[in-house]
Amino acid sequence: MRGWLAGPWLLAAAAWAAPVDFVTVPAGRYRPFYRIAAEQKNSPVQVAAFQIGRYLVTNADYQEFVQARPEWRRSRIKSLYAEKGYLQHWSGDLRIDPAIRNSPVVNVSWFAARAYCRWRGGRLPGLDEWEYLAQASETRPEGLQQADFRQKVLAWYGRPTPRQLPPVGRGFRNVYGVYDIYGSVWEWVDDFNTLLGTGESRGDSGLERELYCASGSVGGLSPEDYPTYMRFAFRSSLRARYAVPNLGFRVAR
């Protein structure tokens, strides 16, 4: 287990959880949709090799976590760490509908998702890692360069979230073997608020205006890549304590 674990009680709690099925994503480069510094806009980002969960964290996975860590249960979590909607789709602190046991857990704040990942000896993926991974189609690491794949992704984003989310691993599988990057739920990343305008400088406020205006995608590196713009706009609307019905996460390391 990782050295940050604080004591034998936490070691014992994590020991009985099923191991995360990690997929190794090789190092590579990608061109991000938004770069804050103008001089960096055309420069690719180098992403080191990393591992990420093949599947999104499920309700059953998260149930194990709150059993082991009672402070993250719905009735006990501090309002500082999650808003009122936290785990609202569960019927109780430890009770979930059997029909959604293998569906991705949602209504989980960034604080809670990060705590879960640490409990599993990992972390949330970084924004650059997630976006680099999201470039991949079923057959190519750089699938988003294909217009037909971009259209497929956009069609996924245009569908309403179903009342009951399907089980993980039933949908899109990319070339690395990672499931449900598209077609399931939005996902927390560790540095989700990197582009959040703070109002502390002209650069920040200008970025915020560009991101939220109707033609905001034109400010990005690839204006035709509207799905990526949608992700950046969505992330910039979040706060760490939000609990959203179609926002889940997966573990990285």
N, C-alpha and C positions, 0 to 999 in steps of 0.2 A: 504494500500500500504506500501511498505518497506520504512524504515527511510532514506535510501540513496537518495531518490528522491529529486531533488534539488529545486523544487518550484511548485506552483499551476499550471503553464502552462504545466508542464510535467505530473502532476496528471491528468489534463484534457485530454491530448493527449493519455495517456494510458487507460483512463476510457472507451473509446468506442471500444476498441479492444476486439474481442471475447476472452473469457477466455481460457487459455491453459488447455487441457484435460490431467491432470497429472495422472500417475499410480504410486502407492507406491510399491517400491521394498524393501523387508525385508532385515534386516541385515544378513550378512553371511561372509564366508571366501572363498578365491580362491587362487590358486597358480599362480602367474604371470609368463608370459613367460620369461621375462628378469628381473633380479635383479642386480643392479649395484655392490653391495657389495657381495663378494664371500661367506661370512659367512651367508648371508641372502638368498642364492639361493634356499634352500629347505624349507624355512619358508613361510607359507601362510600369506596372507594379510587379515586383518579384515576390512570389509567395513560396515559402519554404514547404517542404513535404510535411504533411500532418495526417492525423487519423481522425475519422469522424464516424459517428454511429450510422450503421446501415439503415436503421429505422428511427423514426421519431419516437420520443419517449411516450409511452402509453399511459392510460389511466391506471392500469394494473401496476406498471413500474412505479408510478408516482404514489400509489397506495402503499407500497413497501416503504417508500421514503418517509411518508408522514406517520406510518406505524413506528418507525425507528426514531424519528425526530418530531415529537409531539408539538413542539413550538411552531411547526409549519402547518398544523391542522387548521381547518377553516375556522373553528371556534376560538382558536388561540393566537392566530397570527396577529402581530401588531399592525395597526393601521399605517404605520410608517412604511411597512414593507409590502402592503397590498391593499387595494381598494376593496369596496364592499362586494364586488362581483367575484372575488377569488373563489374558485372551485364551486361556483353556483350551480353547475350541472350535476354535482354529486348530491345524493340524498342525505348525506351526513358526513361527519368527520372522516369516517373510514368506510362508508357505504357507497358503492357505485352500482349502477345498473349493469348486470352481467352482459348485456348487449353491447356495451361500450368499453368493456375491459381492454380490448386490444385496439381501440381507437386512440388517436393521439390525444394526450392530455392538453386541455386549453384552459382559459380563465386562470392562467398562472402568471404572476408578475415576473419581471426580470430578476428581482431579488431572490424569489423562490426558485426560479430556473437555475440561477447561478449556484444557489445553495445545493440543489439536487446534484448538479454536475460535480461540485466539489466532493459531495458525499460518495459519488461513484469514482472518485480519483481522477476526474477530468475537469473540463471547463466548457463554457460556451464557445462556439467557434467565433473567430474574429470576422468583421465585416468583409475584409479582403478575402479571407479564406472561403466564406460562404459564397461571395459573388464569383470568385474564381471557379468554385465547384459548379455554380449555377450556369456557367457557360457551356457545360457539357450536355450533349444530346444523348440519345440512346446509343449512338455509334461513333461519335466524335467528341474529343475534348473541347473543341472550339465550335460546338454546334450552333451557338447563337449567331454565328456569321452566316448561317443559312436562313434565307427568308422564310422558307416553309416551317422551320422549327420555331422561329420567332412568332409566326402566326399561330402555331399550335399553343405556344405559351400564353399568348394574348387571349386566345379562346378560353384557356383554363381560368385565367384571371377574370374573365367576363362572366363566369358562371356564379350563381348565388351559392353560398355555403349551405350544404344540406342540413336539415334539422338534426340528423344523426350522422356523425362523421364515420366514414368506412374504416375498417381495420387497416393498420399500417401494412405496407408491403403488397398492397393489391393494385397499386397504380403505376405511375411512371417509374422506370428504373434507368438510371443513366449509365454511361459507358464504364464508370468506376464500380458499379454495383450498388449505388446509393439510391434508395427508394424515396419517392414522394417529395422530392425537392419542388416539384410542380404538381398541381392538381389536388393538393390536400389542404394545408393550412399555411399561413404566414409563419415565419420563424424568428424567434429572438436571436440576436447576435450580441456578443459581449460589448462591443463599442457601437451600439445602435444609434447613439446620439452624437456621433462624430460630426455630422453636418448640421446639428441643431443650431439655429441662429441664436446668439446670446444677447444681441443688442449692445455688446460692449465695444464694437468697432464697426466702422463702415463696411468692412469686408464681411462680417457676420450678417449684418442686416441686409446687405445686398444679396448675399447668398440665399437668405430666407425668402426674399422677394422673388428671386429667380425660380426657386424651387416650387413655390406655391402658385405662381401665376399660371394662367391657362396654357401658355406656351413654354412652360418651364423646361420641357424636355429639350428645347432648342439649345439651352445652356449646357447640356451634357455633351459628352464626346460623340455619342452616336444618337442623333435625334430620332432615327427610325426605331430605336430600341425602346419603345414605350413601356413594355413590361418592366424593364429595369428602372425606368423613371418612376413607375408606380411603387416599386419597393422602396426607393429612396424617399419618396414623398410620404409613404406610410410610416416608415421608421422615424422620420422627422416629426411626426405627429404624436409619437409615443412619449410617455413618462415611465420611469422605472417601476412605479407601483401599479400601473394599469393591469387589468385582467380582462382580456379580450376573448370573445367566444370562438374566434377562428385564428388564434395566435398560439402556437406551440413552440417546441424546441427539440434539439438533439444534443448529444454529448460529443465533445471533441477532446483531443489531447495532442 
